[in-house]
Amino acid sequence: MLATVAGIALTALAAHLIARAAEMPPILTLSVLVVGVRTFALSKGVLRYVERLVTHHEAFKLATNLRAELWLRLVRTQRRDGLQRLVEDTDTVRDLVPRVLVPPVVAIGAGIATTILFAFIDLAAALTLGGLLLAAGLAAPAVAVWTERRASTKLARGRRKVARDTINALAAAPDLIAHDAHHRLLAQLHAEDVELAGETRKQAFGTGAATAIVLLATGAAALICATTGNPVLGLVPLALAEPLAALPLAAQQRRALQEASARLQFDAPERPEAPKGKRIRLQNVDVRWPGATEPTLKDLHLNIEPGTHVAIVGPSGSGKSTLFALLLGFLQPERGIVELPRATWCPQEPMLVSTTVRENLRMSGQHSDEQLKGALRKACLPEWTERLDTVIRPDQVSGGEAQRLALARALLHDADVVLLDEPTAHLDEPTARKLLEQLRHDGRTILHITHRPDEAARADLVLDLGTPAYR
């Protein structure tokens, strides 16, 4: 806003300087005006830079806070559209907040300041300017919104859909190409892109029509006020075209901002209580996934002492993943008594990042190289101890290596319980046996899901969730 005020002051002083210079007075009498013009000319650029810097800093700070808060809620709700909300909707809010909320404040502040300035010079000119600014400030956004006919909202929805479809197409590219189905999908994406281009033209037409109203209003104000014979009153209204021109686009994007903000607001379960002790104790526990008609686990009883190796078995759908979600705090029990220690998790399909082995391991926290190497040895990856600086990509690592690397990352976490989802699914028998033997010597409680009878036989305790007692 300060940059806009500096621009208005620059226009006013420049107009007065031109008028006074036409009278050919002694040059010293113009010194103050010259200095004022130079000052506001330089300050406008500096203030504009500072304004953009502060606005972008606050916008990115808002996006960071939104993503952190949203991530915590998504973890507790397990929503399928979590990635879209975390990326697309957060980016929309980040981009549109300064474009929607700032322009009205700047336009109102600049309009009031200019009207007050005119009131000190000529009251009639001030009333004329105020009336035309008010009319333009209301009519231009209304025309922009009416003309585009919700094009901005459709554009935001279309972009989200294209982004989602593109991500899905890239993920499924090998299967699509193998079945010769990629041509149809690419044609569909092209059609969606053409439709988005049409909505963009609608939005541009509305913005252009509204800008025309702004230019007509400020031009009319300049012509009317110029009849007073005061050059300041005749030129300053033209400087108001810039802040007023931002109002139509702000009005067009308001609904898209509201929709994105609404999608970031949803109910999530309360955060789980802080871990207590090192023993796992579940008594009369029922667990249900959000939206499910029946609890996945009913009347669950568990009492696992520290250091116990537990094998969890059962057919698909028996509740093994549900039990892990409960132990990790992703799900809250409907009833029963729950005492849970700190837990870490190695999923069946781990997430690796395209960076060095060291940075992938340090996702669990800051650890020394010796600690990283020790975790790799426990995970049966001794050859990786010399590859900490090697950059890896998820598609360049085998399934067994990726799972053991994720296991090493989990072991680095300061937790009392290690949860493993089929840790030996991608391993040969000797490596799988050696891995489980090394985990038994870790000293922590191990719960691992398995479909291998020999692994279950070597565990201290076998929990069969396929039995009716837990269903």
C-alpha positions as a Markdown table, in Angstrom:
| # | Residue | x | y | z |
|---|---|---|---|---|
| 1 | Met | 0.0 | 0.0 | 0.0 |
| 2 | Leu | 2.9 | 2.4 | 0.8 |
| 3 | Ala | 4.2 | 2.0 | -2.8 |
| 4 | Thr | 0.8 | 3.0 | -4.1 |
| 5 | Val | 0.6 | 6.0 | -1.9 |
| 6 | Ala | 4.2 | 7.0 | -3.0 |
| 7 | Gly | 3.0 | 6.7 | -6.6 |
| 8 | Ile | 0.1 | 9.0 | -5.9 |
| 9 | Ala | 2.4 | 11.5 | -4.2 |
| 10 | Leu | 4.8 | 11.3 | -7.1 |
| 11 | Thr | 2.0 | 12.1 | -9.6 |
| 12 | Ala | 0.8 | 15.0 | -7.4 |
| 13 | Leu | 4.2 | 16.6 | -7.0 |
| 14 | Ala | 5.1 | 16.0 | -10.6 |
| 15 | Ala | 1.9 | 17.8 | -11.8 |
| 16 | His | 2.6 | 20.7 | -9.4 |
| 17 | Leu | 6.2 | 20.9 | -10.5 |
| 18 | Ile | 5.2 | 21.0 | -14.2 |
| 19 | Ala | 2.7 | 23.7 | -13.6 |
| 20 | Arg | 5.1 | 25.8 | -11.5 |
| 21 | Ala | 8.0 | 25.3 | -14.0 |
| 22 | Ala | 5.8 | 26.6 | -16.8 |
| 23 | Glu | 5.7 | 30.0 | -14.9 |
| 24 | Met | 9.5 | 30.1 | -15.2 |
| 25 | Pro | 10.3 | 31.0 | -11.6 |
| 26 | Pro | 13.8 | 31.1 | -10.1 |
| 27 | Ile | 15.2 | 27.6 | -10.2 |
| 28 | Leu | 15.8 | 27.6 | -6.4 |
| 29 | Thr | 12.0 | 27.9 | -5.8 |
| 30 | Leu | 11.6 | 24.5 | -7.5 |
| 31 | Ser | 14.3 | 22.7 | -5.5 |
| 32 | Val | 11.9 | 21.3 | -2.9 |
| 33 | Leu | 9.5 | 20.0 | -5.5 |
| 34 | Val | 12.4 | 18.5 | -7.5 |
| 35 | Val | 13.7 | 16.7 | -4.4 |
| 36 | Gly | 10.2 | 15.5 | -3.5 |
| 37 | Val | 9.7 | 14.1 | -7.0 |
| 38 | Arg | 13.1 | 12.3 | -6.8 |
| 39 | Thr | 12.3 | 11.0 | -3.3 |
| 40 | Phe | 8.9 | 9.5 | -4.2 |
| 41 | Ala | 10.2 | 8.2 | -7.5 |
| 42 | Leu | 13.0 | 6.2 | -5.8 |
| 43 | Ser | 10.8 | 5.3 | -2.8 |
| 44 | Lys | 8.1 | 3.8 | -5.0 |
| 45 | Gly | 10.4 | 1.2 | -6.4 |
| 46 | Val | 12.0 | 0.4 | -3.0 |
| 47 | Leu | 8.6 | 0.2 | -1.3 |
| 48 | Arg | 7.2 | -2.0 | -4.0 |
| 49 | Tyr | 10.1 | -4.4 | -3.6 |
| 50 | Val | 9.7 | -4.4 | 0.2 |
| 51 | Glu | 5.9 | -4.9 | -0.2 |
| 52 | Arg | 6.4 | -7.9 | -2.5 |
| 53 | Leu | 9.1 | -9.3 | -0.3 |
| 54 | Val | 6.9 | -9.1 | 2.9 |
| 55 | Thr | 3.8 | -10.4 | 1.1 |
| 56 | His | 5.6 | -13.4 | -0.4 |
| 57 | His | 7.3 | -14.2 | 2.9 |
| 58 | Glu | 4.0 | -14.2 | 4.7 |
| 59 | Ala | 2.3 | -16.2 | 2.0 |
| 60 | Phe | 5.0 | -18.9 | 2.1 |
| 61 | Lys | 4.9 | -18.9 | 5.9 |
| 62 | Leu | 1.2 | -19.4 | 5.8 |
| 63 | Ala | 1.6 | -22.3 | 3.3 |
| 64 | Thr | 4.2 | -23.9 | 5.6 |
| 65 | Asn | 2.0 | -23.7 | 8.6 |
| 66 | Leu | -1.0 | -25.0 | 6.7 |
| 67 | Arg | 0.9 | -28.0 | 5.4 |
| 68 | Ala | 2.3 | -28.9 | 8.8 |
| 69 | Glu | -1.1 | -28.7 | 10.4 |
| 70 | Leu | -2.8 | -30.4 | 7.5 |
| 71 | Trp | -0.3 | -33.2 | 7.5 |
| 72 | Leu | -0.9 | -34.0 | 11.1 |
| 73 | Arg | -4.7 | -34.1 | 10.6 |
| 74 | Leu | -4.4 | -36.2 | 7.4 |
| 75 | Val | -2.3 | -38.8 | 9.3 |
| 76 | Arg | -5.1 | -39.2 | 11.8 |
| 77 | Thr | -7.9 | -39.4 | 9.2 |
| 78 | Gln | -6.1 | -41.4 | 6.4 |
| 79 | Arg | -8.0 | -39.5 | 3.7 |
| 80 | Arg | -7.5 | -40.7 | 0.1 |
| 81 | Asp | -7.4 | -37.1 | -1.3 |
| 82 | Gly | -4.7 | -36.1 | 1.2 |
| 83 | Leu | -2.0 | -35.5 | -1.4 |
| 84 | Gln | -4.3 | -33.1 | -3.4 |
| 85 | Arg | -5.2 | -31.2 | -0.3 |
| 86 | Leu | -1.6 | -31.1 | 0.9 |
| 87 | Val | -0.2 | -29.8 | -2.4 |
| 88 | Glu | -2.9 | -28.3 | -4.7 |
| 89 | Asp | -5.2 | -26.7 | -2.2 |
| 90 | Thr | -2.4 | -25.4 | 0.0 |
| 91 | Asp | -0.7 | -23.9 | -3.1 |
| 92 | Thr | -4.0 | -22.3 | -4.1 |
| 93 | Val | -4.5 | -20.7 | -0.7 |
| 94 | Arg | -0.8 | -19.5 | -0.7 |
| 95 | Asp | -1.2 | -17.9 | -4.2 |
| 96 | Leu | -4.6 | -16.4 | -3.8 |
| 97 | Val | -4.5 | -14.9 | -0.3 |
| 98 | Pro | -2.3 | -12.0 | -1.4 |
| 99 | Arg | -4.2 | -11.6 | -4.7 |
| 100 | Val | -7.6 | -11.6 | -3.1 |
| 101 | Leu | -7.2 | -10.0 | 0.3 |
| 102 | Val | -4.5 | -7.4 | -0.3 |
| 103 | Pro | -5.9 | -5.5 | -3.4 |
| 104 | Pro | -9.2 | -4.3 | -1.6 |
| 105 | Val | -7.2 | -3.0 | 1.3 |
| 106 | Val | -4.8 | -1.1 | -1.0 |
| 107 | Ala | -7.6 | 0.3 | -3.2 |
| 108 | Ile | -9.7 | 1.5 | -0.3 |
| 109 | Gly | -6.7 | 3.1 | 1.5 |
| 110 | Ala | -5.4 | 4.8 | -1.7 |
| 111 | Gly | -9.0 | 6.0 | -2.5 |
| 112 | Ile | -9.6 | 7.5 | 0.9 |
| 113 | Ala | -6.1 | 9.1 | 1.1 |
| 114 | Thr | -6.6 | 10.7 | -2.4 |
| 115 | Thr | -10.1 | 11.9 | -1.6 |
| 116 | Ile | -8.9 | 13.6 | 1.6 |
| 117 | Leu | -6.1 | 15.3 | -0.4 |
| 118 | Phe | -8.6 | 16.6 | -2.9 |
| 119 | Ala | -10.9 | 17.8 | -0.1 |
| 120 | Phe | -8.1 | 20.2 | 1.1 |
| 121 | Ile | -7.8 | 21.6 | -2.5 |
| 122 | Asp | -11.4 | 21.5 | -3.8 |
| 123 | Leu | -14.4 | 20.0 | -2.0 |
| 124 | Ala | -16.4 | 19.5 | -5.2 |
| 125 | Ala | -13.6 | 17.7 | -6.9 |
| 126 | Ala | -13.2 | 15.5 | -3.8 |
| 127 | Leu | -16.9 | 14.5 | -4.0 |
| 128 | Thr | -16.7 | 13.8 | -7.7 |
| 129 | Leu | -13.6 | 11.7 | -7.3 |
| 130 | Gly | -15.0 | 9.8 | -4.3 |
| 131 | Gly | -18.2 | 9.1 | -6.2 |
| 132 | Leu | -16.5 | 7.8 | -9.3 |
| 133 | Leu | -14.0 | 5.7 | -7.3 |
| 134 | Leu | -16.9 | 4.1 | -5.3 |
| 135 | Ala | -18.8 | 3.4 | -8.5 |
| 136 | Ala | -15.8 | 1.9 | -10.2 |
| 137 | Gly | -14.8 | -0.1 | -7.1 |
| 138 | Leu | -18.2 | -1.7 | -6.9 |
| 139 | Ala | -19.1 | -2.0 | -10.6 |
| 140 | Ala | -15.8 | -3.4 | -11.9 |
| 141 | Pro | -15.6 | -6.4 | -9.7 |
| 142 | Ala | -19.4 | -7.1 | -10.2 |
| 143 | Val | -19.0 | -7.0 | -14.0 |
| 144 | Ala | -15.9 | -9.2 | -13.8 |
| 145 | Val | -17.7 | -11.8 | -11.7 |
| 146 | Trp | -20.8 | -11.7 | -13.9 |
| 147 | Thr | -19.0 | -11.8 | -17.2 |
| 148 | Glu | -16.8 | -14.7 | -16.4 |
| 149 | Arg | -19.7 | -16.8 | -15.2 |
| 150 | Arg | -17.7 | -18.7 | -12.5 |
| 151 | Ala | -14.8 | -19.3 | -14.9 |
| 152 | Ser | -12.3 | -18.9 | -12.1 |
| 153 | Thr | -13.9 | -21.6 | -10.0 |
| 154 | Lys | -14.1 | -24.0 | -13.0 |
| 155 | Leu | -10.5 | -23.1 | -13.8 |
| 156 | Ala | -9.3 | -24.0 | -10.3 |
| 157 | Arg | -11.3 | -27.3 | -10.3 |
| 158 | Gly | -10.1 | -28.1 | -13.8 |
| 159 | Arg | -6.5 | -27.6 | -12.9 |
| 160 | Arg | -6.8 | -29.8 | -9.9 |
| 161 | Lys | -8.4 | -32.5 | -12.0 |
| 162 | Val | -5.7 | -32.3 | -14.7 |
| 163 | Ala | -2.9 | -32.4 | -12.1 |
| 164 | Arg | -4.5 | -35.5 | -10.5 |
| 165 | Asp | -5.0 | -37.2 | -13.8 |
| 166 | Thr | -1.5 | -36.4 | -14.9 |
| 167 | Ile | 0.0 | -37.9 | -11.7 |
| 168 | Asn | -2.1 | -41.0 | -12.1 |
| 169 | Ala | -1.1 | -41.3 | -15.8 |
| 170 | Leu | 2.6 | -41.1 | -14.9 |
| 171 | Ala | 2.2 | -43.6 | -12.1 |
| 172 | Ala | 0.4 | -46.1 | -14.4 |
| 173 | Ala | 2.4 | -45.3 | -17.6 |
| 174 | Pro | 4.0 | -48.8 | -17.9 |
| 175 | Asp | 0.7 | -50.6 | -17.7 |
| 176 | Leu | -1.1 | -48.1 | -20.0 |
| 177 | Ile | 1.6 | -48.4 | -22.7 |
| 178 | Ala | 1.7 | -52.2 | -22.4 |
| 179 | His | -2.1 | -52.4 | -23.0 |
| 180 | Asp | -2.1 | -49.6 | -25.6 |
| 181 | Ala | -4.4 | -47.5 | -23.5 |
| 182 | His | -2.3 | -44.4 | -23.2 |
| 183 | His | -3.6 | -42.8 | -26.4 |
| 184 | Arg | -7.1 | -42.6 | -25.0 |
| 185 | Leu | -5.9 | -41.1 | -21.8 |
| 186 | Leu | -3.6 | -38.5 | -23.5 |
| 187 | Ala | -6.6 | -37.5 | -25.7 |
| 188 | Gln | -8.7 | -37.1 | -22.6 |
| 189 | Leu | -6.0 | -34.9 | -21.0 |
| 190 | His | -5.8 | -32.8 | -24.2 |
| 191 | Ala | -9.6 | -32.3 | -24.2 |
| 192 | Glu | -9.4 | -31.2 | -20.5 |
| 193 | Asp | -6.6 | -28.8 | -21.4 |
| 194 | Val | -8.6 | -27.3 | -24.3 |
| 195 | Glu | -11.5 | -26.8 | -21.9 |
| 196 | Leu | -9.2 | -25.0 | -19.4 |
| 197 | Ala | -8.0 | -22.7 | -22.2 |
| 198 | Gly | -11.6 | -21.7 | -22.9 |
| 199 | Glu | -12.2 | -21.0 | -19.2 |
| 200 | Thr | -9.1 | -18.9 | -19.2 |
| 201 | Arg | -10.4 | -16.8 | -22.1 |
| 202 | Lys | -13.6 | -16.3 | -20.2 |
| 203 | Gln | -11.7 | -15.1 | -17.2 |
| 204 | Ala | -9.6 | -12.8 | -19.3 |
| 205 | Phe | -12.7 | -11.3 | -21.0 |
| 206 | Gly | -14.2 | -10.5 | -17.7 |
| 207 | Thr | -11.0 | -8.9 | -16.4 |
| 208 | Gly | -10.7 | -6.8 | -19.5 |
| 209 | Ala | -14.3 | -5.6 | -19.3 |
| 210 | Ala | -13.8 | -4.6 | -15.6 |
| 211 | Thr | -10.5 | -2.9 | -16.4 |
| 212 | Ala | -12.3 | -0.8 | -19.0 |
| 213 | Ile | -14.7 | 0.4 | -16.4 |
| 214 | Val | -11.8 | 1.3 | -14.1 |
| 215 | Leu | -10.1 | 3.3 | -16.9 |
| 216 | Leu | -13.3 | 5.0 | -17.8 |
| 217 | Ala | -14.0 | 6.0 | -14.2 |
| 218 | Thr | -10.5 | 7.3 | -13.5 |
| 219 | Gly | -10.4 | 9.0 | -16.9 |
| 220 | Ala | -13.8 | 10.7 | -16.3 |
| 221 | Ala | -12.6 | 11.8 | -12.9 |
| 222 | Ala | -9.4 | 13.3 | -14.4 |
| 223 | Leu | -11.4 | 15.2 | -17.1 |
| 224 | Ile | -13.9 | 16.6 | -14.6 |
| 225 | Cys | -11.4 | 17.6 | -12.0 |
| 226 | Ala | -9.2 | 19.2 | -14.8 |
| 227 | Thr | -11.9 | 21.7 | -15.3 |
| 228 | Thr | -10.9 | 23.3 | -12.0 |
| 229 | Gly | -7.6 | 24.4 | -13.6 |
| 230 | Asn | -5.5 | 22.7 | -11.0 |
| 231 | Pro | -3.1 | 20.2 | -12.6 |
| 232 | Val | -2.8 | 18.1 | -9.5 |
| 233 | Leu | -6.6 | 17.5 | -9.5 |
| 234 | Gly | -6.4 | 16.6 | -13.2 |
| 235 | Leu | -3.5 | 14.1 | -13.1 |
| 236 | Val | -3.8 | 12.3 | -9.7 |
| 237 | Pro | -7.0 | 10.3 | -10.6 |
| 238 | Leu | -5.0 | 8.6 | -13.3 |
| 239 | Ala | -2.6 | 7.2 | -10.7 |
| 240 | Leu | -5.6 | 5.4 | -9.0 |
| 241 | Ala | -6.1 | 3.2 | -12.1 |
| 242 | Glu | -3.4 | 0.7 | -10.9 |
| 243 | Pro | -4.8 | -0.2 | -7.4 |
| 244 | Leu | -8.4 | -0.2 | -8.8 |
| 245 | Ala | -7.4 | -2.5 | -11.7 |
| 246 | Ala | -6.5 | -5.3 | -9.2 |
| 247 | Leu | -10.0 | -5.5 | -7.8 |
| 248 | Pro | -11.7 | -7.4 | -10.6 |
| 249 | Leu | -9.2 | -10.3 | -10.6 |
| 250 | Ala | -9.5 | -10.4 | -6.8 |
| 251 | Ala | -13.2 | -10.7 | -7.0 |
| 252 | Gln | -13.0 | -13.4 | -9.7 |
| 253 | Gln | -10.6 | -15.5 | -7.6 |
| 254 | Arg | -12.5 | -15.1 | -4.3 |
| 255 | Arg | -14.7 | -18.1 | -4.7 |
| 256 | Ala | -11.7 | -20.3 | -5.7 |
| 257 | Leu | -9.9 | -19.2 | -2.5 |
| 258 | Gln | -13.0 | -19.9 | -0.4 |
| 259 | Glu | -13.4 | -23.4 | -1.9 |
| 260 | Ala | -9.7 | -24.3 | -1.3 |
| 261 | Ser | -9.8 | -22.9 | 2.2 |
| 262 | Ala | -13.0 | -25.0 | 2.9 |
| 263 | Arg | -11.2 | -28.2 | 1.7 |
| 264 | Leu | -8.4 | -27.5 | 4.2 |
| 265 | Gln | -10.9 | -27.5 | 7.0 |
| 266 | Phe | -12.2 | -30.9 | 8.1 |
| 267 | Asp | -12.7 | -32.7 | 11.3 |
| 268 | Ala | -9.9 | -35.0 | 12.5 |
| 269 | Pro | -9.7 | -37.3 | 15.5 |
| 270 | Glu | -8.0 | -35.9 | 18.6 |
| 271 | Arg | -4.3 | -36.4 | 18.9 |
| 272 | Pro | -3.4 | -39.6 | 20.7 |
| 273 | Glu | -2.2 | -39.4 | 24.2 |
| 274 | Ala | 1.5 | -39.4 | 25.0 |
| 275 | Pro | 3.1 | -42.9 | 25.1 |
| 276 | Lys | 3.1 | -44.5 | 28.6 |
| 277 | Gly | 5.7 | -47.0 | 29.7 |
| 278 | Lys | 7.2 | -49.7 | 27.5 |
| 279 | Arg | 4.5 | -52.4 | 27.7 |
| 280 | Ile | 1.6 | -52.8 | 25.2 |
| 281 | Arg | -1.7 | -53.2 | 26.9 |
| 282 | Leu | -5.0 | -53.4 | 25.2 |
| 283 | Gln | -8.2 | -54.4 | 27.0 |
| 284 | Asn | -11.7 | -54.7 | 25.5 |
| 285 | Val | -10.7 | -52.6 | 22.6 |
| 286 | Asp | -12.8 | -52.0 | 19.5 |
| 287 | Val | -11.3 | -50.3 | 16.4 |
| 288 | Arg | -13.1 | -49.0 | 13.4 |
| 289 | Trp | -11.9 | -47.2 | 10.3 |
| 290 | Pro | -13.7 | -43.9 | 9.5 |
| 291 | Gly | -16.8 | -44.5 | 7.5 |
| 292 | Ala | -16.9 | -48.3 | 8.2 |
| 293 | Thr | -20.2 | -49.8 | 9.3 |
| 294 | Glu | -18.5 | -52.4 | 11.6 |
| 295 | Pro | -15.4 | -52.4 | 13.8 |
| 296 | Thr | -12.5 | -54.2 | 12.1 |
| 297 | Leu | -11.3 | -55.4 | 15.5 |
| 298 | Lys | -13.6 | -56.3 | 18.4 |
| 299 | Asp | -12.9 | -56.9 | 22.0 |
| 300 | Leu | -9.2 | -57.0 | 21.5 |
| 301 | His | -7.0 | -58.1 | 24.4 |
| 302 | Leu | -3.2 | -57.8 | 24.3 |
| 303 | Asn | -0.5 | -57.7 | 27.0 |
| 304 | Ile | 3.0 | -57.7 | 25.5 |
| 305 | Glu | 6.0 | -57.3 | 27.8 |
| 306 | Pro | 9.0 | -55.3 | 26.6 |
| 307 | Gly | 11.5 | -57.2 | 24.5 |
| 308 | Thr | 8.9 | -59.7 | 23.2 |
| 309 | His | 9.1 | -60.8 | 19.5 |
| 310 | Val | 5.5 | -61.1 | 18.3 |
| 311 | Ala | 4.4 | -62.5 | 14.9 |
| 312 | Ile | 1.1 | -61.3 | 13.7 |
| 313 | Val | -0.7 | -63.7 | 11.3 |
| 314 | Gly | -4.1 | -63.9 | 9.7 |
| 315 | Pro | -5.7 | -63.8 | 6.2 |
| 316 | Ser | -6.0 | -60.5 | 4.3 |
| 317 | Gly | -8.7 | -58.3 | 5.8 |
| 318 | Ser | -8.3 | -59.8 | 9.3 |
| 319 | Gly | -7.2 | -56.5 | 10.8 |
| 320 | Lys | -3.4 | -56.7 | 10.8 |
| 321 | Ser | -3.0 | -53.2 | 9.3 |
| 322 | Thr | -5.7 | -51.9 | 11.6 |
| 323 | Leu | -3.8 | -53.1 | 14.6 |
| 324 | Phe | -0.7 | -51.3 | 13.4 |
| 325 | Ala | -2.7 | -48.1 | 12.8 |
| 326 | Leu | -4.0 | -48.3 | 16.4 |
| 327 | Leu | -0.5 | -48.9 | 17.8 |
| 328 | Leu | 0.9 | -45.9 | 15.8 |
| 329 | Gly | -1.9 | -43.6 | 16.9 |
| 330 | Phe | -3.4 | -43.3 | 13.4 |
| 331 | Leu | -6.7 | -44.7 | 14.7 |
| 332 | Gln | -8.4 | -44.2 | 18.0 |
| 333 | Pro | -10.3 | -47.0 | 19.8 |
| 334 | Glu | -14.0 | -46.8 | 20.1 |
| 335 | Arg | -13.9 | -48.3 | 23.5 |
| 336 | Gly | -11.5 | -50.1 | 25.8 |
| 337 | Ile | -8.3 | -49.4 | 27.7 |
| 338 | Val | -5.1 | -48.6 | 25.7 |
| 339 | Glu | -1.6 | -48.3 | 27.0 |
| 340 | Leu | 1.0 | -47.8 | 24.2 |
| 341 | Pro | 4.7 | -47.1 | 24.2 |
| 342 | Arg | 6.6 | -45.1 | 21.6 |
| 343 | Ala | 6.5 | -47.0 | 18.3 |
| 344 | Thr | 8.3 | -46.8 | 15.0 |
| 345 | Trp | 7.2 | -48.4 | 11.7 |
| 346 | Cys | 8.6 | -49.9 | 8.6 |
| 347 | Pro | 5.8 | -50.2 | 6.0 |
| 348 | Gln | 5.6 | -52.9 | 3.3 |
| 349 | Glu | 6.0 | -50.2 | 0.6 |
| 350 | Pro | 8.5 | -47.7 | 2.1 |
| 351 | Met | 8.9 | -44.2 | 0.9 |
| 352 | Leu | 12.4 | -43.3 | -0.3 |
| 353 | Val | 13.5 | -39.9 | -1.6 |
| 354 | Ser | 15.8 | -39.2 | -4.5 |
| 355 | Thr | 18.7 | -38.1 | -2.5 |
| 356 | Thr | 21.7 | -39.7 | -0.7 |
| 357 | Val | 21.5 | -42.7 | 1.5 |
| 358 | Arg | 22.5 | -40.6 | 4.5 |
| 359 | Glu | 19.7 | -38.1 | 4.0 |
| 360 | Asn | 17.2 | -41.0 | 3.5 |
| 361 | Leu | 18.3 | -42.4 | 6.9 |
| 362 | Arg | 18.3 | -39.1 | 8.6 |
| 363 | Met | 14.6 | -38.7 | 8.0 |
| 364 | Ser | 14.3 | -40.4 | 11.4 |
| 365 | Gly | 16.4 | -37.6 | 13.0 |
| 366 | Gln | 20.0 | -36.3 | 13.2 |
| 367 | His | 22.4 | -39.2 | 13.7 |
| 368 | Ser | 26.1 | -39.7 | 13.3 |
| 369 | Asp | 27.6 | -41.7 | 10.5 |
| 370 | Glu | 28.5 | -44.5 | 12.9 |
| 371 | Gln | 24.9 | -44.8 | 14.1 |
| 372 | Leu | 23.8 | -44.9 | 10.4 |
| 373 | Lys | 26.3 | -47.6 | 9.6 |
| 374 | Gly | 25.2 | -49.6 | 12.7 |
| 375 | Ala | 21.6 | -49.4 | 11.6 |
| 376 | Leu | 22.5 | -50.6 | 8.1 |
| 377 | Arg | 24.3 | -53.6 | 9.5 |
| 378 | Lys | 21.3 | -54.5 | 11.7 |
| 379 | Ala | 19.2 | -54.3 | 8.6 |
| 380 | Cys | 21.5 | -56.7 | 6.7 |
| 381 | Leu | 22.9 | -54.0 | 4.4 |
| 382 | Pro | 26.6 | -54.1 | 5.4 |
| 383 | Glu | 27.7 | -53.2 | 1.9 |
| 384 | Trp | 25.7 | -50.0 | 2.1 |
| 385 | Thr | 27.8 | -48.6 | 4.9 |
| 386 | Glu | 30.3 | -47.2 | 2.4 |
| 387 | Arg | 27.5 | -45.7 | 0.2 |
| 388 | Leu | 26.2 | -43.0 | 2.5 |
| 389 | Asp | 27.0 | -40.3 | 0.0 |
| 390 | Thr | 25.5 | -42.3 | -2.9 |
| 391 | Val | 22.5 | -40.6 | -4.5 |
| 392 | Ile | 19.7 | -43.2 | -5.0 |
| 393 | Arg | 16.3 | -43.1 | -6.7 |
| 394 | Pro | 13.3 | -45.1 | -5.6 |
| 395 | Asp | 13.1 | -46.8 | -9.0 |
| 396 | Gln | 16.8 | -47.8 | -8.9 |
| 397 | Val | 16.5 | -49.8 | -5.7 |
| 398 | Ser | 15.2 | -53.3 | -5.5 |
| 399 | Gly | 12.2 | -54.1 | -3.3 |
| 400 | Gly | 14.3 | -55.9 | -0.7 |
| 401 | Glu | 16.9 | -53.2 | -0.5 |
| 402 | Ala | 14.3 | -50.5 | -0.2 |
| 403 | Gln | 12.6 | -52.3 | 2.7 |
| 404 | Arg | 15.8 | -53.0 | 4.5 |
| 405 | Leu | 16.8 | -49.3 | 4.1 |
| 406 | Ala | 13.5 | -48.3 | 5.5 |
| 407 | Leu | 14.0 | -50.8 | 8.4 |
| 408 | Ala | 17.4 | -49.2 | 9.1 |
| 409 | Arg | 15.7 | -45.8 | 9.2 |
| 410 | Ala | 13.1 | -47.2 | 11.6 |
| 411 | Leu | 15.7 | -48.7 | 13.9 |
| 412 | Leu | 17.4 | -45.3 | 14.2 |
| 413 | His | 14.3 | -43.9 | 15.8 |
| 414 | Asp | 14.2 | -43.7 | 19.6 |
| 415 | Ala | 11.2 | -46.0 | 20.1 |
| 416 | Asp | 10.4 | -48.9 | 22.4 |
| 417 | Val | 8.4 | -50.9 | 19.8 |
| 418 | Val | 9.3 | -51.6 | 16.2 |
| 419 | Leu | 6.4 | -52.5 | 13.9 |
| 420 | Leu | 7.3 | -54.4 | 10.7 |
| 421 | Asp | 4.8 | -55.0 | 7.9 |
| 422 | Glu | 6.1 | -58.2 | 6.1 |
| 423 | Pro | 9.8 | -57.2 | 6.4 |
| 424 | Thr | 11.0 | -60.3 | 4.6 |
| 425 | Ala | 8.5 | -60.3 | 1.7 |
| 426 | His | 11.2 | -59.4 | -0.8 |
| 427 | Leu | 14.0 | -61.4 | 0.7 |
| 428 | Asp | 15.5 | -64.8 | 0.1 |
| 429 | Glu | 15.2 | -67.3 | 2.9 |
| 430 | Pro | 18.8 | -67.0 | 4.3 |
| 431 | Thr | 18.7 | -63.2 | 4.3 |
| 432 | Ala | 15.2 | -63.2 | 5.9 |
| 433 | Arg | 16.3 | -65.6 | 8.7 |
| 434 | Lys | 19.5 | -63.6 | 9.4 |
| 435 | Leu | 17.5 | -60.3 | 9.5 |
| 436 | Leu | 15.0 | -61.6 | 12.0 |
| 437 | Glu | 17.8 | -63.1 | 14.2 |
| 438 | Gln | 19.5 | -59.7 | 14.3 |
| 439 | Leu | 16.3 | -58.0 | 15.2 |
| 440 | Arg | 15.8 | -60.3 | 18.1 |
| 441 | His | 19.1 | -59.1 | 19.6 |
| 442 | Asp | 18.1 | -55.4 | 19.3 |
| 443 | Gly | 16.4 | -55.6 | 22.7 |
| 444 | Arg | 13.2 | -53.8 | 21.7 |
| 445 | Thr | 9.7 | -55.2 | 21.3 |
| 446 | Ile | 9.2 | -56.4 | 17.7 |
| 447 | Leu | 5.8 | -56.9 | 16.1 |
| 448 | His | 5.9 | -58.1 | 12.6 |
| 449 | Ile | 3.2 | -59.1 | 10.1 |
| 450 | Thr | 4.1 | -62.3 | 8.3 |
| 451 | His | 2.6 | -65.0 | 6.1 |
| 452 | Arg | 5.5 | -67.4 | 6.6 |
| 453 | Pro | 4.8 | -70.2 | 9.1 |
| 454 | Asp | 8.6 | -70.7 | 9.9 |
| 455 | Glu | 8.9 | -67.1 | 10.9 |
| 456 | Ala | 5.9 | -67.3 | 13.2 |
| 457 | Ala | 7.3 | -70.5 | 14.7 |
| 458 | Arg | 10.5 | -68.7 | 15.8 |
| 459 | Ala | 8.6 | -65.8 | 17.4 |
| 460 | Asp | 8.0 | -65.6 | 21.2 |
| 461 | Leu | 4.3 | -65.0 | 20.7 |
| 462 | Val | 2.0 | -65.5 | 17.7 |
| 463 | Leu | -1.1 | -63.3 | 17.4 |
| 464 | Asp | -3.6 | -64.9 | 15.0 |
| 465 | Leu | -6.1 | -62.2 | 14.0 |
| 466 | Gly | -8.0 | -64.7 | 11.9 |
| 467 | Thr | -9.5 | -66.3 | 15.0 |
| 468 | Pro | -13.1 | -65.3 | 15.9 |
| 469 | Ala | -11.9 | -63.9 | 19.2 |
| 470 | Tyr | -10.6 | -60.8 | 17.5 |
| 471 | Arg | -13.3 | -60.4 | 14.9 |
